[in-house]
């Protein structure tokens, strides 16, 4: 079964060729199961190599949570746990053809390391019901994030020059490509990574809440901020939508300005600006105030994973 997993700094997104999709925070915590008759209800508790872990939202609720931002994360147990949990959540077959991605700035350095780390691996992961899931990764292909998003587009893209913005949790990838007669040529001088993403908005929102209401909400507690319109403060429900709008708009504007300073041409000179990633709508809303050629890709948060899946088929 072909499966694609986009291990982001904020969230892990995964799809398979049957159309199933899963998403959960890229967080892992060592833990243990207690026999008190309670079943875990949020995300995943798994056992791997005789150690029990909370993965995803369950991990964000643990005392010590790993949300690694180092480049080594892509070739260590942290990444493997996220990928195996995603395969389990996708209800994958034992034989897996796996598509993965890397941030643009790390792709040349880590592509082969990641491929070698996952390809031909034989893995067993045990779920909370003590059911073992075995996987043989028969094939692993590694693609640049952002480029993957381009291949998620179902309708043919016309010839022209396009700027793809992949707005992630920690970083934003900028990829400029020229498409001619269905051939895609990256313009490498205009491809780069901005070390800014929507985690800045989460951090700033946490500080704003702390200053205004005197309560602390760290990044892990605000992972699901897109889905929440209220927080609890001393037993009261506080509407945070106005704060979210202000903070996310300011960070999106900052990201756009950072990209503009590094691009060798204006956004209005591209045939299209295609925006993907978890922060796509925030950044696109800033750009669309000034430019008419800006499009948010369908299912933007899953665009990379869907693109990897498409590329797996193309490179058979």
Secondary structure, DSSP 8 states (H G I E B T S, - for coil): -EEEEEE-SSEEEEEETT--EEEEES-EEE-----SS----SSEEEEETTEEEEETHHHHTSSS-B---SGGGGGSHHHHHHHHHHHHHTT--SEEEEEEEE-HHHHHHHHHHHHHHHTT-EEEEE-TTS-EEEEEEEEEEEEETTHHHHTT--S---SEEEEEEEE-SS-EEEEEEEEETTEEEE-GGG-EEES--THHHHHHHHHHHHHHHS----GGGGTTGGG-SEEEETTEEEE-HHHHHHHHHHHHHHHHHHHHHH-SS-GGGSSEEEEESTTHHHHHHHHTTT-S-EEE-TTGGGHHHHHHHHHHHHT-
